[in-house]
């Protein structure tokens, strides 16, 4: 039963992550398919370019919220019911990390939009706000400062993710963060960087699109 329940939590996390917030908002505002405009991604940055800054920030918030809710649900269930595989019971922090990755998978490869999604930035910070709020807030601050200063959201996202992961590492080394949470931050940040590999190439070449 614990295995079935764990798989159910992960499926629900993926389902929540798959909710195509950016597509729905852009279609409501402009009538266009967000996947056919701009970068073709469904995240907040492309919404900003396609439907305006206000709706882009709304998308950013809602995409983060859906991923955060997935971790909250996983936390509540794992805190009251033993979850795991067979006789192996997983710690709550492990279940949180798995739910976070499932939510990011849903955001990046959503079942509701032919598996074409975003790059995982808002989902990452949404999950981190539940797993470790101070680290997430520091990363979000770095993201905002860099994005506004350089007008390149991709650079802000990358540095914000790395900053969050660095804080988690520092806190782990001083005993303030448990290993599963650090591993989640490392894996999720690595995934975020991988999803930005085309942006990294354009940043190196000086051809990356500006936010405004």
N, C-alpha and C positions, 0 to 999 in steps of 0.2 A: 504493500500500500504506500509506503514512504517513497518508493521509486516512482510509482504512478503519479503521486502528488507532486513530486519534484518536477517530473516531465510536464505536468499540467501547468506549474508555475512558469516554467521556461517557455512553454507554448503561449501562455497568456502574455508574457513579457514581449515575445516576438510580435504577437498580435497588436499590442498597444504601440510598439515601435513602428509598426507598419501603417498606422493611420496616416494617410497622405495629406497632412495639414497644408503644406505649401500648394499642392495641386488644387485642393478644395478652395482655398482662399483666392488664389489667382483666377481660377475659373469663375468664381463668384464676382470678382472685381472686373476682370477684363474679358471673360469668356474664352480665353486662350488656354491651351494645354501647356503647362509650365515646362514639360519635358521637351517641347518643341521650340522653346525660346531660350535665348541667352546660352548659358553653359549646358542646358539640358538637365541639370541637377534639380532636385526638388526642395533644397534647403532654403534657409532664410536669405542668403546672399542673392540667389537668383530671383527670389520673390521681390527683394528690394529693387532690383533692376527692372523687373517686369511689371510690378504693381505698386511700387512706391515704398519709401522708407518705413512709414508707419505700419503697413501690413507686413513688411519684412521683419520688423521687431516683434510684431504679434506672432508671426510664424516661429521666430526664434524662441519666444517664451513657451508657446504651446508644444513645440517639438521637445523642448527640455522638460516640460511638465509631464508629457506622456511617458517619457523614459524614467523620470523620477518616480512617477506613480507605480511603475512596474517594480522598482526596487522597494518602495514602501510596502507594496502587497507581499513581495517575497519576504521582507523582514518580519512582517506581522505573522505570516504563516509559519516561518521557520522558528520564530520565537516561542511558538506554542505547540508545534508538532515536529517530531524528529523527521528530517528529510535526508535521503541518501540513496545509496544503491545497495540493496540487500542488507547485510549487517553493518555496512559502513555508513555511519551517521555524519553528515556534513555540518560544520559549524555555521552559525548564522552569517558570518562574514563571507564564507565561501559561497553560500547561496545568494547573497547580495551581489557578489561579483559575477556569478553565472547569469543572474537575472539582468544585470547591467549589460553584459555582452549580448544576451538574447535581444534586449531592447535596441541596442546599437545595430544588430544584424537586421532587425525589422526596419529600422530607419534607413539603413544603407541599401537593403534589398527587400523592399516592401512587397508583400503578397498582393496588395490592392492596386498596384500600379506597374504591373508587368516587371517587378523586381528592379525597377529603375528608381533610385532614391537619392539621398544626399551623401555627404561626406562624413557624417557622424559627429560634427562639432557640437551642435545643440544637445544631441542625445548624450554625448560624453559628459558635458557639464551638468546636464540634468541629473544624471546618475551620481555624479560626484558630489552634487549638492546634498544628496541623502547620505552617501557613504562618508564624506568628510567635507563639511561645509566650508571651513576656513581655507583649505587648500583650493577648493573650487572657486571661492570668491577671489582669491589671489590670482588664479589663472584667468578668470573673467576680466579682472582689472587689467592684467597684462594684455589680453586680447583687445580690449577696448582702446587702450592707449596706443598700441602699435597700429591697429587698424585705422584709427583717426589720424595718427601722425603720418603714416605712409600711404593712406587711402587704399590699402590692399588688405582685404579681409583674410585672404589665405595666409599671409604672413602673420597677421594677428592671431589667427586660429592655431597655427603651428606653434608659435612661441607661447601662446596661452596654454596649450596642451602640455608642452615641455615644462613650463613653469609649474603647472599643477603637479606633474609627475615628480619634479625635483623637490617640491615641498613634501610630498608623500615619502620620498626617499629619506630626506633629512629627518622627518618625524619618526620614521621607522627606526633609523639608526639611534635615535634618542629614546626609543621605547614608547612613543606616543601613538604609533600606528601598527596594527597587526599585519603579519605577512600576507594573508589573502588580499587585504585591501591594497597593499603595495603592488602585488602581482597584477591585480585588476588595473591599477593605474598604468603600469608599464605596458601591459598587453593592449589596453584600450588606446593609449597614446601612440603605440606603434602602429595600430590599425588606422588611427587618424592620419598619421604621417603617410602611410601607404596610400590611403585614399587621396592624398594631396600630391601624389608623385608628379602628375602633369603640371600642377601649379608650381611645384618646386623647379621643374624644368624651365617654365616661363619666367620665374623669378630670377633664375640664373642668367637667362638671356635678356632680361629687361623688357619682356613683352607681356608680363602679367597684366590682366585687366584691372583698372582702378575701380574702387568702390563708388566714387563720385568725382 
